[in-house]
Amino acid sequence: MSQTAPTAVDALPTAPSTNAPSTFATLADAFIAALATFRTQINNIATNVYNNAVDAYNNALSAATNATAASAAVAVGPRVVQAVT
């Protein structure tokens, strides 16, 4: 698996403010309605980040295993094969 870039999260609408009572209800309705989509997008990003971390860990583990094997092969050195007559 290769790492994938996360998708963008949509900006939330303007949050309501008690300092603007005339627009509070309208802004609150829009803000609350947007939270369901926001939650889904954040969960998707969390899954993406986790999958990328697992992939990076597995790649690092594989690299360490390969480095150990390569180091062991170098330590043994070349093998000389003699023909039997």
C-alpha positions, 0 to 999 in steps of 0.5 A: 500500500502506498501513502495517499493524501487526505481529502480536504475538509469543507469549511464550516459556515459562519458560527452563530453569535449571541452578539447578533441575535437577529441572525443567530437562528439562521446561522445556528441552523446552517452550522449545526447542519454542516456538522454531520458532513464535517464529522464524516470528513474528519473520520475519513481523514483519521482513517487516512492518517492511520492507514498511512502510519501503518504503511509507513511502519510496515515499510520501516520494518521491511527496510530494517529486515532487509538491512539486517539481511544485507549486513549478514550477507556482507559479514559472510563475505564471498564464497569460493567454490572449488571444483571437485576432480 
